[in-house]
Structures are given as structure tokens and as C-alpha cells.
Amino acid sequence: MDRLAAMIAFAKVVDTGSFSAAARQLGVGQPAVSKSVAALESLLGTRLLARSTRGLSPTEAGLAYYDHARRAIEAAEAAEQAARASGAGLSGRLRVSAATTFARLHLVPLLDRFMARHPALSIDLILDDRPIDLIEEGVDLALRMGGLPDATAIGRRIGRSPRAALASPAYLARAGTPAQPSDLAAHEAILYTQARGDAWSFARGDTIQSVTLRGRLRVSSAEGVRAAVIAGMGIAIASHWMFAPELASGAVVPLFEDWRLPANELWAVYPGGRLTNAKARALTECIERGLAASAIMLPD
């Protein structure tokens, strides 16, 4: 029995909750996964998995073994990455999830050089502004704005983007330029439904102004918010990364530059209960370096 392969099969079953789902992610038949886990249980002399109406779950012994197995697999992957460092580089498939606009503006431009360094590596890029189930979709790395999605997620912050109220010069010429955050109540807002809400607190020294945005247009994607603001339809509160090209060209301008909003955090998130593989870690480091060099993120 290949003990490492059996560990990997067992870990996948725990991660996905079924032999069939584990087999799909491993690219093998379900009988091969069942056989590997059965051989592992025979070798250890104890049951690692229990069946219930909700599917498969690890026994107490299985949970203890899973923790050790994860560390062993991670160590093996780290050893492989080190061995490849002077050779052909990373290989296999990496599934990455990100918001559409962030990926278009800031992630995809970094992938060309990363993939050139690792010609045996292929990437599945899953683009959606809404968070997806990383375990169900077999995602290795997700780039998420805001805090960690839940207590089971594994991740680290790789950047912070300033937020601001943003508008086009055409809109300001037509509707007037608000002098302070409280003036936003008299303006048309473009509301991004994936943001944390419509109420915002601007700070300047010890002074706080709380504003609730109101507008007739609510948009579920960053691309839609960008299009509406650039077209002069209203003011949006958004992260600088969302309008980086337009801020640089002057097509969109920030308002109230002496007032501050909470920065928007970017996190590299790995599925809870899944192994953080060497490919995901390497791409995370590449993205972190690239964003730092582009100056769209605040220094920590």
C-alpha cells in the first residue's frame, strides 16, 4: 500500500464527505478510494470513518489521524516544491476563485509571468462576485475582499485597499460637487449589493460623519458599478482597486480626500479542512508581491 496516497484519499473523503466526491477531485474511480481507506483502517487496526444519514464523517480516531495526515501531506508537498525549485517548477492544476473585476484588473495581468515560470502548471480561474463554496467547487485558493468568511476558513491578509466616495467629472459638473460626506444625502448613489451595506462612517480626526447612501440603481457586480460611475450616473463608495485605471487617468475622481473610510482588506483564503498546497501558496506570494509593486494596496 502507498501510505501517502492512502492518506491523501482519506483526507479527501473527510474534506468532501463522500467517497464519490473524493474520487472526482482525485481523478480516480470510487472503488480505488474505498480500497485505499479500507487498507489504511486495516493497517491501523481501527475505524477512521463512520456512516450516518448525513453521509461519512470521521470517528474520534479518524479526526486524530486526519490532523497528523494533513501535516504529513503538507510536509510532502513542501518537500516536492523545494525539490522542483531549481527544476521545471510547479505542475498540475490549480483552481482559483476571485471577483470578476478584481481578476480582470489585477490578477490576470500577474498570471502570465507566473505561468511562464511554471510551464507544467494549469490554472482554472473561477470568476464570481459572490462567494462560492470552496470545498464543493474544489477550489485551492480564493481571493476575497473583507474579513475571513467564517471561523473554519484558513487564510491570511495580503493587502488593504483604501476606500473613497468616487464620481466622474461629468456627474459632478451636472449635479455639483459635495463638500463633505453629509452632502451625499442630496446626491444619486450607485449601490453595490455585494458591499457591507449602504451606511458608512467617514472620519476626520475625532470627527465622524455617518451617511446612508440612497440611489435608484443597485448593482450586483463591480463591473456594473464601474460602468455606472464612469457613465456619470452617480457617486459610489468603492475601493481604489476597483477604479485604479480611471483614478490614474482622471476619468473618476475621489471626493473628501481629508476624510477616511475603513480600508477594504484582501484575503487569500484556503478551504477549511483542506490542505493548503504548494501551488496555492506560491500564487498567493506572487499576487502579494505584484499588488505591493503596483501601489494599489496600503502598506501594513
Secondary structure in CASP SS format (residue, H / E / C, confidence):
PFRMAT SS
TARGET T0000
AUTHOR 0000-0000-0000
METHOD secondary structure of the structure
MODEL  1
M C 1.00
D C 1.00
R H 1.00
L H 1.00
A H 1.00
A H 1.00
M H 1.00
I H 1.00
A H 1.00
F H 1.00
A H 1.00
K H 1.00
V H 1.00
V H 1.00
D H 1.00
T H 1.00
G C 1.00
S C 1.00
F H 1.00
S H 1.00
A H 1.00
A H 1.00
A H 1.00
R H 1.00
Q H 1.00
L H 1.00
G C 1.00
V C 1.00
G C 1.00
Q H 1.00
P H 1.00
A H 1.00
V H 1.00
S H 1.00
K H 1.00
S H 1.00
V H 1.00
A H 1.00
A H 1.00
L H 1.00
E H 1.00
S H 1.00
L H 1.00
L H 1.00
G C 1.00
T C 1.00
R C 1.00
L C 1.00
L E 1.00
A E 1.00
R E 1.00
S E 1.00
T C 1.00
R C 1.00
G E 1.00
L E 1.00
S E 1.00
P E 1.00
T C 1.00
E H 1.00
A H 1.00
G H 1.00
L H 1.00
A H 1.00
Y H 1.00
Y H 1.00
D H 1.00
H H 1.00
A H 1.00
R H 1.00
R H 1.00
A H 1.00
I H 1.00
E H 1.00
A H 1.00
A H 1.00
E H 1.00
A H 1.00
A H 1.00
E H 1.00
Q H 1.00
A H 1.00
A H 1.00
R H 1.00
A C 1.00
S C 1.00
G C 1.00
A C 1.00
G C 1.00
L C 1.00
S E 1.00
G E 1.00
R E 1.00
L E 1.00
R E 1.00
V E 1.00
S E 1.00
A E 1.00
A C 1.00
T H 1.00
T H 1.00
F H 1.00
A H 1.00
R H 1.00
L H 1.00
H H 1.00
L H 1.00
V H 1.00
P H 1.00
L H 1.00
L H 1.00
D H 1.00
R H 1.00
F H 1.00
M H 1.00
A H 1.00
R H 1.00
H C 1.00
P C 1.00
A E 1.00
L E 1.00
S E 1.00
I E 1.00
D E 1.00
L E 1.00
I E 1.00
L E 1.00
D C 1.00
D C 1.00
R C 1.00
P C 1.00
I C 1.00
D C 1.00
L H 1.00
I H 1.00
E H 1.00
E H 1.00
G C 1.00
V C 1.00
D C 1.00
L E 1.00
A E 1.00
L E 1.00
R E 1.00
M E 1.00
G C 1.00
G C 1.00
L C 1.00
P C 1.00
D C 1.00
A C 1.00
T C 1.00
A C 1.00
I E 1.00
G E 1.00
R E 1.00
R E 1.00
I E 1.00
G E 1.00
R E 1.00
S E 1.00
P C 1.00
R E 1.00
A E 1.00
A E 1.00
L E 1.00
A E 1.00
S C 1.00
P H 1.00
A H 1.00
Y H 1.00
L H 1.00
A H 1.00
R H 1.00
A H 1.00
G C 1.00
T C 1.00
P C 1.00
A C 1.00
Q C 1.00
P H 1.00
S H 1.00
D H 1.00
L H 1.00
A H 1.00
A H 1.00
H C 1.00
E C 1.00
A E 1.00
I E 1.00
L E 1.00
Y E 1.00
T C 1.00
Q C 1.00
A C 1.00
R C 1.00
G C 1.00
D C 1.00
A E 1.00
W E 1.00
S E 1.00
F E 1.00
A E 1.00
R E 1.00
G C 1.00
D C 1.00
T E 1.00
I E 1.00
Q E 1.00
S E 1.00
V E 1.00
T E 1.00
L C 1.00
R C 1.00
G C 1.00
R C 1.00
L E 1.00
R E 1.00
V E 1.00
S C 1.00
S C 1.00
A H 1.00
E H 1.00
G H 1.00
V H 1.00
R H 1.00
A H 1.00
A H 1.00
V H 1.00
I H 1.00
A C 1.00
G C 1.00
M C 1.00
G C 1.00
I E 1.00
A E 1.00
I E 1.00
A E 1.00
S E 1.00
H H 1.00
W H 1.00
M H 1.00
F H 1.00
A H 1.00
P H 1.00
E H 1.00
L H 1.00
A H 1.00
S H 1.00
G C 1.00
A C 1.00
V C 1.00
V E 1.00
P E 1.00
L E 1.00
F C 1.00
E C 1.00
D C 1.00
W C 1.00
R E 1.00
L C 1.00
P C 1.00
A C 1.00
N E 1.00
E E 1.00
L E 1.00
W E 1.00
A E 1.00
V E 1.00
Y E 1.00
P C 1.00
G C 1.00
G C 1.00
R C 1.00
L C 1.00
T C 1.00
N C 1.00
A H 1.00
K H 1.00
A H 1.00
R H 1.00
A H 1.00
L H 1.00
T H 1.00
E H 1.00
C H 1.00
I H 1.00
E H 1.00
R H 1.00
G H 1.00
L H 1.00
A H 1.00
A H 1.00
S H 1.00
A C 1.00
I C 1.00
M C 1.00
L E 1.00
P C 1.00
D C 1.00
END
